[in-house]
Amino acid sequence: MDENKNYEVIVIGAGVIGTSVAYHLAKLGCTRVLVLDRTQIGAGTTSQSSGILRTHYSVIENVRLAQTSWRVFDDFAAYLEDEEASAGLVRCGYLIASPDGPKLDPLRASLESQRAMDIELRYLDAAEARDLLPIARFDDAALIGYEPQAGFADAYLVATGFARAARRRGVRIVEGVEVHGLRRENGRVAGVETSQGRFNAPVVVSAQNIWARDIERWTGIASPVVPERHAVLALEGPQPYTFRMPVYKDLGSPGMLYCRSYGGRQMLVSEGIVGETLSSPDNEQGDIEMDYMVEVGAQVAERFPSFGEAGVASAWTGVYDVTPDWNPVLGPLPDVPGLVVGYGFSGHGFKLSPAVGLLLAQSALGLPTEVDIAPYALDRFRTGGLLKGRYGLGAVS
């Protein structure tokens, strides 16, 4: 048999999740690993990420994953044992605020949950918030939380950093290969069929994000995930939004906007609510209607008055792999021994990628997972044990 066709684990997808899985497999001593990607490392949905990092979630399981991930982002080079590696981390902090209304109690409960987990968190008044983000208004805020150990980073740098570190430990990553099917023998995984032939392995990890419905096609097991397109705008205003100013989450806006510096006088902004459902996976750039830009611009101007005069410097679309409860499916599929999945991140993928990569690697090797992933099991959609966020459907879960 051709040794180049035989591996201990095959990972499908070389985005930020798949490369993290590969690196952690190698770190755990499993170096006979093959990663296959239909295009290039980090070129799919990873490249469209806004890159915001926070531990604020209303789903406590996500807080645990975000905590574990932050420890990696905080010193990425040391974690990878690669002094040239960089996550592009900007530690600017994360502000989240709610006016009186339906989001107030959920925010208070979520902040208290963070505090109970020893996450550094402060409650601010309007004047303190303005000191941090002087271009915004906070006169309607009934509650403001501030997470100083947060910010944003570069998802592409993280994916390529994980990939390089994995390769240094012996992992093989092959780009431009499409996986056509899952091979099974005697009921369990035996490898994959691809555009470059057959590759053998007793364990396959799927990190296919918006293409995860392939799992259903290959196995007959329902994969409740849909591709959903979201638009991101870079607005240029008359005042700078510097890298020292925090990321801002506005629970009082209709779109639950999130905003961060995009350098100079530019603000990156998008909505944290349900987007445009696509009939099939499509990572190509979609159209952004002028009416949508005007609507988001009006919401921005309500919170950032000087940005009422902002222009659109650039805009793009990104696609989320969304599940019914806006939280991922993680771990082995019991009906297909040897198959481990990680999909349905619904906008959380980059933030959680270091922890998810570790946990899926541990799961693939039959090891205890550092954080319990049982709540993320696919079976929850049958039993009703959904991971429901307090803010409604959207990427702030």
N, C-alpha and C positions, 0 to 999 in steps of 0.2 A: 504493500500500500504506500501511496505517496505521503510522506510525513507532512508535507505542506498542506495537506487536506485534513489533517487530524488534530483536533484541539480538545482542551478540557472544557472550555466555555466559548461560545460564540455570542457576541453582543451585536444586536441589530440597531444601528443608528449611532452616529458620531457627533451628535449635538452635545450640549453641556451635561445632559444626564448620562448618555452612553459613554462619553469619555471619562466621566467621573466613576462610573461602574468599572470601566477597564482599569483605571488607575488603582482603584481600591482592591480589585481582584489581585493585581500584581503586588500591591503592598501587603496583602494577606498571604502571599506566597504562591499564588496561582498565576504563573507567567505564560503558560501555553494557552493564550487567549487570542481570538481573532475578532476584530471589530470591522463590520461591513457598513458602508454608507452609500446611499444611492447617488449622492453628489459629492460634497466635500465636508471636511471637518468644520462644524459650526456654521455651515452655510444655510441651514434650514431656518426653523423658527427661532433658534438661538440668536441668529444675527439680527433679529427684529426686536429683541428684548429692550425694554426701557432701563433695565439694570438696577432697579431700586431694591435696596436691601433693608429689611426691618425684621423685628421679631413680633411686631404687633399682628395678631390674628385673634379672631373671636373663637376659633376652633382650637382648643387647647393642644391637641395632637400636633397641629401645625406650629405652634409656639415651640414645642420641643424640637421639632426638626429644624426650625429657624435658629434656635439657640446653638444646636450642634453645628449647623452650617456657618454661623457667624464666626465661630472659633477658627474655622479654616480661612474664611475671607480675611480675617483680622491679621493674619500673618501667612499669606498664601505661599510665599517663596520658601519659608521654613517648613511648612507642611509638606510641600512637594520635594523638599531637599534639593531645590534648584534656585540658586541665588539670582538667576536671570528672570525667573517667573514673576509675573505681575497680574493682579486682578483688576488693575486700574481703579483701586478703591479710593473713593472720596468720602471721608468721614465728616459729614456735615450735619448729621442728626436728622430726626424725623418728627415732624409736628403733625398731630391729628386733632381735629376740633369738631365739635357738634354744637349747634344751637339748641334751644329748647325744642322738643319734638320727639319723633319716634326713634331717632338714632341716639338720643342722650343716654338712656339707661343701658342699651347694649354697649356703648363706648365705656361707660363707667365700669361695667362688669368685666369687660375685656382688659381694661387697664389694671384692675385689681388682680385679675388672673396673672398678668405679667409680673406684677409686684410679688405675688405669692411664689413665683418661680425665681426670685432673686435677680430679675432683670432690672438694670438701672433705668429708672423712670422718674420723671418729675411732672407735677401738676403746675401749670403756669397760669397767671392771670393775663389779661389782654396786653398790658404794658410790657410784661416780660416776653410775651410772644412777639410783639412788635420790635423789641430789641434784637431778636434773632432774625426776624423776617420783616424788615421795615417797609417793604413794598406792598405788604398785605394789610387788610383791615380785619380786626377781630372783635369789633364792637358788639356783634350778635352772638359771640361764643359763650355758651353756658358751661363748657368743659373743654379744657385743652390739655392734651398729654404730650410730653416731649421725651423722646428716646435718644439721648445723646450718642450712644454707640450704634449708629445706623448711618445710612447714606446711600450711595449708589456705586456701581462698578461696571465693568465691561464684560458682557457675557461671552463675546467672541474670544477675548483674551483668556478668560477662564477655561473655555472649552479647549483652546489650543494649548494652554498650559497643562491641563490634565492629559491631553493627548501626548505631548512631548515627554512628560514624566512617565507615562505608561510605556511608551516606546523604549525609553531608557531602561526600563525594567524587563524588557523582552516581549511586550505585547505587539502584535502585528495589526496594523490598521490599513485597510484597503478601501480606497475611495472609488466612486464610479461603478459600484456593484449593486445591482438590484436583487433583493431576495424575493424569489417567486413562491416559495412554499416551505413548510416545516416538514422535515423527515421524521417518521416515527417507526420504531421496530418493537414488536411485542408490547405495544401500548405506551411506550415511553419515547421521549425525544431521542433522535439519533443524529440530528444535524439539520442542514438547510439546503434547498435547491436554489441556485442563483443564476444570474446572467453569465457568470464565469464558471458554472458547473457546480458540483456537489462538494460541500464541506461537512465534515463529520465532527460531532461533539455530543456528549451525553447531557449537556445543559445548554440551553439557549436563553439569553436575556433579551427581551424586546424593550427597546427604548425608542419606539417609533412615533411618539406623539400623535400628530394629526393623522398618521397612517396606521394607527393601532387597530382600525377595523379589519386590517389584514388578518389579525389573530382570529377573528370570528370566521372569516373566509377559510382559514386553514384548519380550524379545529371544530367549528360549529358551536363554539361557546360564545354567547352574546357578549359583545364588548360595547357597553353603553357610553360611547364617546362621539362627539360631533365636532367638526371644525367650525370655528367661529371667528370671523374677521373683525378686527378692531383698528381704529385709526389713531395715529399719533401725530400731533402737530408740534412744530417748533415755532413759537411766536417771538417776534423781536419787538420789544417795547422801548420806551424812552429812558427807562431806568435799568441799571444792571441787576441781574439775578446771579450773584456771585457764587462760587463754589463753597464759600463759607456759610451761605444761607441754607437752611434745612430743606429737605423734601417736605412737601405739604400735602396732606390728605384732607379734603374738604367734604365732610359728611353732610354739610348743609346745602350743597349744590345739587341740582336735579340729577346730574351725572356722577355724583360722588367723585369729583375730579381728583386726580393726583398730579402734582406739579414738581418739577425739579429744575435746577440750573442746567442749561445747555451751553454754558459759556458766554461771557460778555453780557449782552443785554437780551439774550435768548432764554426762553423758558420752554422746556419740554412738557407737554400736557396731554392727558388723555382721560377718558371716562372709565370708571370702575364698575360699569354695569353691563348688562347683556348686549352683545354686539350682533353682527349679521351672520346668521347661520348659513353655511355653504352646503350645497348638495353633495359635494365630494371634496376630498382633500386637495387644496390648491394653495401653494405657498407663494404664488406670484402676486405682484402688487395689484391691489384693487383700486377702483375709482373712489375718490373722496369728494362728495358733493359739496358745492359751495354753501348750500344751506346748512350742512353739518358744521362747516368751519365757522359760519356766522353764529350758529347756536352755541358752540363751545366757546367761541370768543366772547360772547355775551356773558356766559357763566364766569369766565376768567375775569372779565372787567368788574363783575360784582365783588370779587374778592381782592383783585389787584387793580385798583382804579386807574392807575396810569397806563395799564395794558388795554384800556379802551381804545387807545390809539395804536395798538400793535398791528403789525403786519405778519403774514405767514411767511417765514423764512424757508421752511421746508415742511414736508409732510410725507408720511408713509403708512403702510398698513402692516399689521402683524396678525398671525392666526394662532388662536388658542385651541388646545385639545380639551374640550369641555365635557364634563360628566354631569349627570343630573343634580348632584349636590355641590358641584364646583370644587371637588377635591379629588385627589388622585387615587388610582388603583395601584397598589404596591404588593409585590410578593409572588409566591408560587401559585399556579393554578392547579389545584389538587387533581382535577380530571385529566391533566396532561403532565405526568411526572417528568421533571426536567425542564419545564417551561416556567420562567420567572418574568413578570411583567412590571413595567413602570410607565403608566400613561395617564392622561386625563388631568394634567397639572393646572389647567384652567387659569393660567397666568401666574402661577406660583413657582414654576419649574426652576428658573434661575436662582431664586432666593433659597430654595431648598436643595439645590443640586449636590453640594458636598455630602450632606447627610443622606440623601436618597441614594447616591452612588455607593456609599459605605454599606447601607442597609441592604440594598439589592445584591451587592457582592457577598455579604455575609449570608444572605438567604440562598444565593446560588450555590454556595459552598456547604450548605447545611449547618451553618454556625448560628448560635444565638445572636439575635440582632441587638445592637446597642440601644435602640429605641424600639418599643413595641410597635410593630406594623399591623397587628391584627385588626385595628379599627379601619384600616385602609383596604381590607379584603374585598374582592369583587362581590362576594356573597351578600354584602350589606344591602345591595340594591334589590335582593330577593327578600331578605328578612326585615327590611325597613329600618336598619340601624344606620341611617344616613348621618354624615358629618355636616350638620347644618350650621352655617354661619349665622351670627346674630343680626347682620346688617342686610339680609336678603341676598338674592343671587348676585354675584359679582366677585371680582378678584381680590377683595379685602378680607375674604373668609377667614 
